[in-house]
């Protein structure tokens, strides 16, 4: 499954907002430094979808706030 994601690093709390079936907004506390925000996003999405973090991958947008994420179920 592929989803479009709007990342919000450096937020006050970790939060996932489902905008529709394919679009999500994810806020994480981690700053966008050395991949820390991306790692936090992967961990948060894995918990949300009930999969292992290794089943969540960033397809595009590694250094962008707009990302495409693949989730293997």
C-alpha positions in Angstrom: 0.0 0.0 0.0 1.3 3.5 -0.8 0.3 6.6 1.1 1.0 10.3 0.6 2.3 11.9 3.8 2.8 15.5 4.9 5.5 15.5 7.6 5.6 18.0 10.4 8.9 17.5 12.3 9.7 19.4 15.5 6.1 19.3 16.7 5.0 19.3 20.4 3.6 15.8 20.2 3.6 12.7 18.0 0.4 12.5 16.1 -1.1 11.0 12.9 -4.0 12.6 11.1 -5.8 10.7 8.4 -7.0 13.1 5.8 -8.4 10.5 3.5 -7.6 6.9 2.5 -4.3 7.8 0.9 -3.3 11.1 2.5 -2.0 11.5 6.1 -0.4 14.3 8.1 2.2 13.1 10.6 3.7 15.2 13.4 6.8 14.0 15.2 8.8 15.6 18.0 12.1 14.8 16.4 13.9 17.5 14.4 14.7 17.0 10.7 18.4 16.3 11.5 20.4 13.2 10.4 17.2 11.3 9.5 15.8 11.4 13.1 12.4 12.7 12.0 12.2 10.1 9.2 13.0 7.3 11.7 10.3 8.6 14.1 7.8 8.8 11.3 8.5 5.2 10.3 8.1 4.0 13.9 4.9 5.9 14.4 3.4 4.6 11.2 4.4 1.0 12.0 2.5 1.3 15.3 -0.6 2.9 13.6 -0.8 0.2 10.9 0.2 -2.7 13.2 3.3 -3.7 11.2 7.0 -4.0 12.0 9.1 -0.8 11.3 10.9 -2.9 8.6 7.6 -3.1 6.7 7.5 0.7 6.4 9.7 2.4 3.8 10.0 5.9 2.4 9.7 5.7 -1.4 10.4 9.3 -2.1 10.8 12.6 -0.2 13.6 11.6 2.1 14.5 15.3 2.6 11.1 16.8 1.8 8.1 17.3 4.0 5.9 15.6 1.3 6.7 11.9 1.2 5.4 8.8 -0.4 5.5 5.8 2.0 5.1 2.1 1.2 3.6 -0.1 3.8 3.8 -3.9 3.4 1.0 -5.7 5.1 
